[in-house]
Amino acid sequence: MAEGAGAQQSYGLPAPPPQTGWERLRELWRRDELQRYPEETVNILKSAFTGAVIGWAYGGVPAFRRARRAFIERSHGELFQNRADAVQSAHRAGLRGFLRYGWRWSWRVAAFVAVFK
């Protein structure tokens, strides 16, 4: 009788929390009845995405300026068809710098945020 009463009392209680780190990691990827991930997992992914966007801007904007300025300083002797062609080439050089260095900062900041979230 004591066993039955104890089983009935624990029926309405939530499951005990995970005891080890591996169990906690497994819980992060376990979906519920509606095939949704836990709220904690969604928050980690949102934070990592936000960190990636901020990292891209943090690394890309200064790199854009630096690459554009370097292109303008290097290309004084080049002949362009017109001013628009010269401006377009400078912006293309800046965009390459933005993408290259923005990507480097993006994934690093995203990984940092995801690990510490």
Long-range contacts (C-beta under 8 A, 24 or more apart in sequence): 43-117, 44-114, 44-117, 45-114, 47-113, 47-114, 47-117, 48-110, 48-111, 48-113, 48-114, 48-117, 49-110, 50-113, 51-109, 51-110, 51-112, 51-113, 51-114, 52-106, 52-107, 52-109, 52-110, 53-106, 54-109, 55-102, 55-105, 55-106, 55-107, 55-108, 55-109, 55-110, 56-102, 56-103, 56-105, 56-106, 57-102, 58-105, 58-109, 59-101, 59-102, 59-103, 59-104, 59-105, 59-106, 60-97, 60-98, 60-99, 60-101, 60-102, 60-105, 61-98, 62-101, 63-97, 63-98, 63-100, 63-101, 63-102, 64-94, 64-95, 64-97, 64-98, 65-94, 66-97, 67-93, 67-94, 67-96, 67-97, 67-98, 68-93, 68-94, 68-97
